[in-house]
Structures are given as structure tokens and as C-alpha cells.
Amino acid sequence: MLCVFLGASTFSIGAFPALLPEIGRGAGLPDWQLGVVAGAFGFARMLADVPVGLFITHHLRRALVLSPLLLAAGVLLVASGGPVGVIVLGRALMGVAHALGAVATLTAVLRFQATGRLASALSAVELAAMLGVLGGTAVLGVLPAQLSWNVAMLLTCAPQLLGLAVVPLVLRALPPEPASPSRPLFARRAAADRQPAGVTPMVVLAFGAGGAVALAYSTLEQFVIPLRADREFGLERQGIARLLMTVQVCDIACLVPAGMLSDRHGTPRVLGTMLLIFGVAAGLVAFGDFPLLVAGCVLFGVGMASWTLPLSVLRRETPPDQVGWRTALYRVGVDGGIFLGPFVSGLLIGRVPWLLPSLLGVALLAVGAALLRRRGD
């Protein structure tokens, strides 16, 4: 039920990047404002992650109820086509909604699935999310090109109503929360006598891996691929959607094998290898001609299958009653990357467009190499 819930909520993520050039043209936005619109989603998630982590320690069920309601409100604001401030506000609401849904879902899995198959369980959740992203992109790609971007977005995001419909089933499947009137609204951990979890080198590398993957994902998928395809190769909505679907299909194909390999051979080894692949993909997507761009999209999808693997490392280093708090801190770094990718790209694309993709490639390669050196720990 958690997989269905999260997958339904990600249709909007798949729909938005392919519509970005049309939103910019329709609203007459310069590149820096386009970067703000694209980055508002990650910025709002970044700001919401810590309060969400404090909230779900004792109120996991409420977070799962609030998430689809806020998501629907955000989609309606964006699709209204109002002034840029309204669109940014809608994207921000969508970000808060996804922060609630993603952190609550991951916390539920990490708290109640702390077994030898944790990496596979996390991969299954990410697989569901990516199927939703792919579904959003695929639906957008088959809609008539004559439809305005507003109508296309509403139609593509309609399946997220399924997420709202399955909330009662999700709540029924979760263990009941203690019925105590003294539960605080915000808390770091469930037990007051526990000390905060320590920060180990593997925790630092897990945070670094998550941040690098998120920054690369948001830069490439939400800005570089759509704008290069539109401006350099003359692709329209359907062509951009096909490129993004190439990434998503490769990601989906590799998710479950990546989780199984991690459970069998250790997460650091698999995660490090996939980050090296992602580093190569960043260079191909940002600087290659069209055939190399397509090849980069394939490797990009392979690298993106590592999205949830750092959480397996964090779970190993974190007591169960502090999982929600540490997951929230981890999501701050991840969502900070999702915000900074398109925002910084919008500022740099007219000046030094090569700078951010180059730094991303180096960062992915460096973190991947560090993880491989520590794979025996």
C-alpha cells in the first residue's frame, strides 16, 4: 500500500520537466525565473524536511493523510497559469506535500522493515515512485500536442487521486500508534533517554552520496535535458518526454537488481560503482552531441537506481527510534540538491553552462571512489 501511495504521488514529478520550456514561453520567463520555478519544489521540500521529521516521530499517520491533500492544492495552483508568484507557490506546496509523503513512507519502511532485505524493500518503494514518474511522462507524451500545458498537466496528474483513495488502506496496514494524549507535536526521537546517534564516516559518505545524486538528478532531468533538447536539438514536448522516459525506464530496470545486489554484496560496493556510472553520465548528458546525449540518458537511469541505497547505510548506523529524525536530516541534503540544481543552472546557463555539470561529475566520481575504498567496513 505504501508503494501504491507513493507511486501515485509522483505522476506530477514526471509531468513537470517536459512542460518546463512551454511554461517559460507561455509566461515569458527569463532563464533565472525559470530556474526559480523549477527549484521551488526542492526548496520547499528542503525547508519542510526537518519539521516533517520532527512531526512524524509521533504522527506518521497524519502525515500520510495531509500529503495527497496538499499535493492536489499545489497542482491546481500551478495549472492555473497565474502570475509567476502563483506558479512558484504551487510548486512549493507540491514540495511540502512530497516531503510529507516521502519522509513518512521511508520512515515507515525503515522503522518496520529493519531486516536483511531492507535494501530490497527500499528499492521496491523507489521502483513504485519511478513507475509513477514514468507514468506521468508517458501520459504527457501521448496527449495531443494541441492541448495547452495547463490542461496537459491536470490530465497527467489525475492518477494522484489514487493516492488519496488508498490512504485508508495504508493506515490499516501500519501498526497502530500509541494512543497517548501527551505525545508532542514535534519530537526528535521516541525515547527521551536515548542519546543522539553518532556521526560515523559511513554516515558522512551516505549524506554526500544522497546530496550528489539529488543535485545531479535535478540539474540534468529538470533543466539540462529539457532545455538542451528544446534549444539545441529542436525537440518538442513528445521528443523531450521520450528522452526523459529513457532515463526512467533504465532506472526502473535497475532498481530491484541494485537492491538485491546490495543485500548480497554490501551497499557501499554497489552504491560506489553506480555513482561512478552516474559521474560519466553527467558529462555525456551535459556536453555530448545527440547520440552521446541519448547514451548519457541510459547511464543516467542506471545511476539513478542508487537513489535509496544511502538510506541502507544510514539505517545500519541509526537506532530504530531515531530513524525518522535522521531520515529527515538526510532529506534536507537531498532536497537541497533538488532545489539548487535547476536554480543554479538558471543563473549559470547564460554565462558558464559547463561549470555545474563538471563539478557534479567530479563529485559523483569522488564519493563513489571513497565508498569503494570503504566497502569492507
N, C-alpha and C positions, 0 to 999 in steps of 0.2 A: 504493500500500500504506500509505503514511503517512496518507492521508485515511481509509482504512478503519479503521486502528488508532485514530486519534484520535476518529473518529465513534462507534465502539463504546464508547469510554470515557465519553462524555458522556450516555448514557442516564440515569445516576444524577442528573446535574445537572438534567435535565428533570423527573425524578420528584419531587424533594425539595420544591420550593416549594409545590406544590398539597397536599402532605401536612402542611405545617407547622401549620395550625390543628388538625388531628386529633392530631398529636404533642403539641401543647400541652395539648389537652383530656385526652388519654389519660394523660399523665404528670402532669397537674395543675401545669404550669409557669407561673409568672408571666411577664409580658412580658420582664423583663430576662433571665431564664433562657432564654426562647425566642430572644432575640437572641444569647445566647452559643452556643446550639446551632447557629443559622443561621450565625453568624460564625466558628465554629471551623474551618470548611472554608477560608475565606480566610486566617485567622490562621496555620494550619499551612502553607499554600502560601507565605505571605509569609516565614515563618521558614526554609522549605526552599529558597527560590529561589536564594539565594547559594551555599549548599553544592552545590545541584544544578548551578548554572552552573560552579562550580569542578570538579565531578566529570565533567561531560560533555565538558569540553575534550578529554580523552583516553579517555573511557569512555562514549561515546554509546550504543553497543550494549548495555552493561549496564543503562543507564537504561531503555531500551526494554523490556528483559526484566523488570525489577523493577516497573515501573509497574502492569501489569494484576494482578500478584500482590498488591500492597499494596491496590489498589482493591477486589479481591474480599474481602479481610480486613476492610476498613473497612465495606463494605456489610453484611456479616454481623453486625458489632458493632452497627450502627445498628438493623438489623431485629430484633435480639434483644429490643428493647423493655426493656432493663435500666434500671437507675438512670440519672439524667441524666448522671453521670460517664461511664458506658459509652457512651451515645449521643454525647457530646462527643468521646470518644476515637475512636469510629468515624468521625465526621465529620473529625477531624484526620488520621486515616490516609488517608481519601479525598483530603484536601487534599494530603498529601505525594505520593500516587500521581499526582494530576493535575499537580502541579508537575513531577515527573519526566517524565511523558508529554508535557505541553505544551511545556516548555522544550526537551526533546530533539527533538520534532517541528519546532518553529520553528527551532531551530538547524540541523537538517539541511537545511531548505528555504533558510534564509538563507546557509548555507555552500556549498551545491551548486547553487543556482538564482540566483546573482547576475547576472541578465541584465536586459534591458529589459522582461521580463514578470514581474518579481518581485512587483509588487502583485497581478497576476492569480493567481500561484501562492499567495500568502498568502491571497487571498480564497477560493481553492479549498479550502485547509486549513480556513479558518473556516467555509466552507459545509458541509464534512463534519462539523465539530463541531456546527454548529447543526442539521443534519439529525438528529444523534444526540439533541440536546436536544429537538427537536420530536418525534422518535420516542418518547422517554421520556414526554413529556407526553401524546402521543396514546394510547399504550398504557394509561397510567394512566386516561385519560378514558373508555376503553371497557370497563375492567374493572368487574365488578359492584360496586355501592356497598356491598353487604353484606360484602365482604372487609375484613378488618382492614387497617390501614395497613401493618403489618409484612409481611403476605403480598403485598399490592399492590406494595410496594417491591421485594421479591425477584423477583416476576414481571416487573416493569418493567425491572429491572437485568440480567435474564438475558442480553440480547444482548451485554453487555460480554464474555462468554466468547468472542465472535468476535474481539475484540481480542487475546486471548491466543492464539487459533488462528493469526492471521496474523503473529505475531511472527517466525517463521522466514522468511516471505516478505519482511518488511520488512528483516531483516538481510541477506538475499540481495541485495536491491535497492540497499543502501547500498554505497559504496566501502569497501574494507577499511581498517581502522585499522592503523597501523604496528605490527608485532609486535616491540616493544621492551620488554625487562624493566625498563627504567629509567623508564618512564612514571609520573609521580607520580599518586597517587590524586586529588588536588585541585590544579588549576592555573588561573591566570587566562588564559594565552594559550599558544599552541603554540610560539612562538619567543621565546626568552629575551632576544634582542637588540632586540626591538621596544619602543618607548615606548608608554605607555597612550594610547588615543585621546583627542583633545581634546574639551572640552565647548563646543559652539557654541550660539548662540541657538536654532537649529532643534532641537538635541538637547533643550534645556530645554523647548521647546514640545511636542516629542514625548512627553517624560515627563509633562508636565502634561496633555496630551490623554488619554494612556492612563490616568492616575490618575483623571481626572474621569469618563471613560466607565465605568471599573470601579466607582467609588463610586456613580454614578447607577444602573448596572445592578443592583448588589446591593441597593441601597436599594429600588428600585421593584419588581424582579421577586421578590426573596426575602423582602420584608417588606410594603411598602405595598400592592401589588396583592392578594396573598392575604388580608391582614387587612382591608383596606377591603371587598373583595368578600364576605368572610365576615361581618363585623360590621355594615357599613353597608347592604349590598345583599342580604344573606341568601343568598348563593350557596353551594352545596355543592361537593364535590370536582370534579364534572364541569364546573360553571359556572366555577370558578376555572381549571381546565385549559383551557377554551375561551378565556378571556382571555389566558392565557399563550401559547396556540397562535397567537393573533392577532399577538402580538409576534414570535414565532418565524417565522411564515410571511412576514411583511413583511421581517424581517431576511434570510431566505433569498432572497427575491425580489430584494433589492437588493445582495447581496454581490458577485456576479460583475460586474454593471454598474458598481458602485463601483470595483472593481479595474481594469476596463478603462478607465474614465474617468480614473483616477489615472495609469495608464501613458501615456495620451494627452495629458492636460492638466496633469499635475503633481499630486502628492499633497497639498501644502499647500492648494491651492484646493478640492479635493474634500473633504478632511478638515474644513477650516474651515466649509464650507457644511453638512455633515452634523452638526457639533457645534451649530450654530445651531438646526437642526431638533430635535436632542435636547434642547436647553435649553427649547424650547417644550413638548415632550412631557413633561418633568418636571413642569411646572406643571399641565398638564391631568390627568395621572395622579394627582397628589397632592391637587388641590383641586377638580377638576371633578365635576359630577353624573355619572350613569351614562353618558349619551351622550357627554359630553366625556371620560370615562374611557376609553371604547372608542376614541375618536379619538386620545387620548393614547397608547394601546397601539399603534395603527398607526404614529404618528410615532416612538414609542419603537423599534419594529422598524427603521424607516428609519435612525434614528440609530445603532443598534447595528451596522449594516453597516459602520461606520467602525472597528470593533474592532481590526483588524490594520493599518490604514493607518499609524499612527505607526511601526510597525516598518520600513516602507519608508523613512521619513525617517532612522531610526537606521542602517539598513544603508548608506545613502548617506554617512553621516558616520563609519563604523566600518571599520577594516581587517578582512579576512576572518578572520584568526587570532584576533581578539578579539571576534567576534560572539557566541560562547557566553557570555562574561563580561558583555558589555553587555546581552544579552537577559535574563540572569538579574537584573541590576540593574533593568532595566525592569519585569520581572515582580514584583520586590519592591514597587514602587509600585502596580502593577495589583492584586496580591493583597492589599496593604494596604487598598486601596479596597474590595475584595470582603469583607474582614473588617469594616472599620469601618462600612460601610453598614448591615447588619442589627443590629450590636452597638450602635451609637449610636442607631439608630431604636428599639431596645428600651428604652433609657434615657429617650428624649425623648418617646415616643408619648403618655404619660400627662400630660406637662407642657406642652411646646411642640411639638406634632406638625408645625407648619408650618415650623420653623426649618431642618432639614436639607434638605428638598426645595427650599426657597427658595434656600439657599446653593448647592445643586447647579446649579439653573437659571442662576444668575448666573455661576458658574464655567465652565459649558459655553459660555455666550454670550461670556464674556471670552476664553477660549482660542480659540474659533472665530474671533472678530474679529481676534485677534492673528495667527493663521495666514493669514487672508485678506490682511492688510496685508503679509505677507512672501511672498506667493505668487510673486513674481517672482524671489526669491533662488535 
